[in-house]
Amino acid sequence: MSLMMTDEIFKQLRDFIYEKSGIFIPDTKKYFVENRLGRRVQEKSLKGYEDYLYVIKYGSDKNELVKLFDLITTNETFFFREPQQFDVLRGELLSRIVAENTKAGRRDIKVWSAASSTGEEPYTIAMLFQEKSEISGFRKEIFASDLSESVLSSAKVGVYGSYAVRNVPEAYLKKYFSNSSQQYALSSAIKSMVRFLKVNLIEERDVRAIRGMDLVFCRNVLIYFDEKAKQKAVSQLYDALRPGGYLFIGTSESLHNVTRAFRPVVINKVIIYQKG
Ligand SMILES: C[S@@+](CC[C@H](N)C(=O)[O-])C[C@H]1O[C@@H](n2cnc3c(N)ncnc32)[C@H](O)[C@@H]1O
């Protein structure tokens, strides 16, 4: 059975998704919503998208909203994505953070991976931290969050296919993964370094508990937001950082027209945004 989505229902669905997640779907991407939601409409034996809209807007089952988030988010990620940023982290940036925290009398390092998807980003950070003798005496807290519950469940399991680990250095693969039939299971030592939680970046009440971060990674998610939602999310990241804390966004993303609250710091051609 093929389902038709009218322009009017598309607009209402798109506006609802935007209001709840900040994800903005332009008119040209009606096919995207049809593709992602079509099967769900059939699974629920609904007559069409209009009924689905009614269920997510007025239905009593809050799980359908969870399912909607799972369906409309794009969760592409892999270990050591945008490796220049990780090179800067394990080099000068970590040394700076250690010096700043030591000066402030702190022996901990707090990092938040704010749109962690299936966990490759926070686990990459965990492996780098594990390798860094300079911070062996520091308490390392790595928080990782996402809007989609299904990616968080899979992150907690920590088993990956060969595509996800393709950039992992051979030595790390041997040390931190066990491999059988094209599946790479992350060691419990690395898994236990990361705490996963569900956080919607545009919901103030979700982010309120996250404070005093030395470093935030918020990569490849702002691209799905419009300017207003970007501003909202970025101001929450700002509040989550300690004074002088650092923010990485994706290398193809920019804070132009979003905020001037951060000072761009350039290390080895990589831009890091520092809270003023
Ligand atoms: C493309 S992935 C990026 C993963 C990782 N940061 C990276 O760069 O490889 C984008 C993630 O953002 C999440 N996301 C989308 N909207 C969100 C929101 N409002 N709050 C939190 N996470 C969101 C999606 O569920 C998805 O897992």
The ligand as a MOL file (V3000), in Angstrom:
LIG
                    3D

  0  0  0     0  0            999 V3000
M  V30 BEGIN CTAB
M  V30 COUNTS 27 29 0 0 0
M  V30 BEGIN ATOM
M  V30 1 C 24.6570 12.9100 12.6590 0
M  V30 2 S 24.5680 12.4750 14.3490 0 CHG=1
M  V30 3 C 26.1000 13.1220 14.9540 0
M  V30 4 C 26.8130 12.1760 15.8800 0
M  V30 5 C 28.1970 12.6320 16.3490 0
M  V30 6 N 28.1050 13.8550 17.1140 0
M  V30 7 C 29.1340 12.8010 15.1900 0
M  V30 8 O 29.4850 13.9410 14.8410 0
M  V30 9 O 29.5520 11.8040 14.6010 0 CHG=-1
M  V30 10 C 23.3610 13.6570 14.9550 0
M  V30 11 C 22.7010 13.2310 16.2480 0
M  V30 12 O 21.9860 14.3420 16.7830 0
M  V30 13 C 20.8480 13.8560 17.4430 0
M  V30 14 N 19.8430 14.9480 17.6270 0
M  V30 15 C 19.0260 15.5200 16.7040 0
M  V30 16 N 18.2560 16.4700 17.2740 0
M  V30 17 C 18.6040 16.4990 18.5950 0
M  V30 18 C 18.1540 17.2550 19.7040 0
M  V30 19 N 17.1870 18.1890 19.5990 0
M  V30 20 N 18.7250 17.0160 20.9080 0
M  V30 21 C 19.6980 16.0770 21.0470 0
M  V30 22 N 20.1670 15.3270 20.0340 0
M  V30 23 C 19.6300 15.5300 18.8140 0
M  V30 24 C 20.3560 12.7420 16.5340 0
M  V30 25 O 19.5270 11.8180 17.2040 0
M  V30 26 C 21.6680 12.1240 16.0450 0
M  V30 27 O 22.0190 10.9850 16.7890 0
M  V30 END ATOM
M  V30 BEGIN BOND
M  V30 1 1 1 2
M  V30 2 1 2 3
M  V30 3 1 2 10
M  V30 4 1 3 4
M  V30 5 1 4 5
M  V30 6 1 5 6
M  V30 7 1 5 7
M  V30 8 2 7 8
M  V30 9 1 7 9
M  V30 10 1 10 11
M  V30 11 1 11 12
M  V30 12 1 11 26
M  V30 13 1 12 13
M  V30 14 1 13 14
M  V30 15 1 13 24
M  V30 16 1 14 15
M  V30 17 1 14 23
M  V30 18 2 15 16
M  V30 19 1 16 17
M  V30 20 1 17 18
M  V30 21 2 17 23
M  V30 22 1 18 19
M  V30 23 2 18 20
M  V30 24 1 20 21
M  V30 25 2 21 22
M  V30 26 1 22 23
M  V30 27 1 24 25
M  V30 28 1 24 26
M  V30 29 1 26 27
M  V30 END BOND
M  V30 END CTAB
M  END
